[in-house]
Amino acid sequence: MAEINALVFGRVHGVGFRYFTVQKARKLGLNGFVKNVPGEKVEIVAQGSKENLELLIEILKKGPCLGNVEEVKVEWRKETKKFKEFSIEF
């Protein structure tokens, strides 16, 4: 199992980005979380197959229709802890 830590920059607060991410990640069978970060960023930690994580990264680059993604920074890493589902962290 692989893991990514992604930071998404742009107009990603107040546009449903976290809910969009949860829906897409769950469809891909991924576990982890998404949360807003100060400074118009969203952080995603996701675990699953490399193929599905790569698909999620492509989805994050597009974002929801109301958002405007400027940049996605991705760090591939070893699993930091086990997640049972994909959820929103507050």
Summary of the structure (lengths in Angstrom):
residues: 90
radius of gyration: 11.6
end to end distance: 25.4
largest distance: 32.6
contacts: 262
relative contact order: 0.35
helix: 27%
strand: 42%
